[in-house]
Amino acid sequence: MTEIKDIGIVWSNETGQGEWHIENGDIALDHAIYSSVMVSLFTDRVAPLEPSQSEKSAAIGKVDGDRRGWWGDMLRTEPIGSRLWQLKRAVKADKNSIIDSAQDMIYEALSWMVESGLVDSMNADVKWVQSGLLQFSIYLTEPKQYSPKIFLFSWAWEGV
């Protein structure tokens, strides 16, 4: 199977943003699965009008004011991106509900990859690795592959 390439994205810890990867003055290419995961997880998805039960347990609550999102979603039936940005508002006292909320948000952001056939299966494992640092392990198995591609991300709360 030929590997499909897409624009390479690198994450900057300093700015907290993904940037196009530039090599020798040109946009570098990377595996399409990686680019899809980066856009899906780190583009701000519009917040729902009402939070889910696990979000209420994490005290995420309703978003008053800017619900974020991408303007192009007005033309789509399903918005892109994730609501991981809402974790900044979560109360860290109930750590299990934060794990549940983060896992729900990751599945919500990446489920399109299974539905479209880009991957055959997806799993996400979310855990606390230390106080204030949440780790996401994402396992994506491509069609006709036996071993999943593994993506590892961390989410740190400032001032915790």
Protein Blocks (a to p, Z undefined) as FASTA:
>chain_A
ZZdddddddddfklopacdddeehiacdddfklmmmmmmmmpccdddfbdcfklmmnono
paehjeeiafklmmpmbdgdjfklmmmmpcfklmmlmmmmmmmmmmmmmmmmmmnomamb
dcdddddfbghiacdddddddehiabdcddddddddehZZ
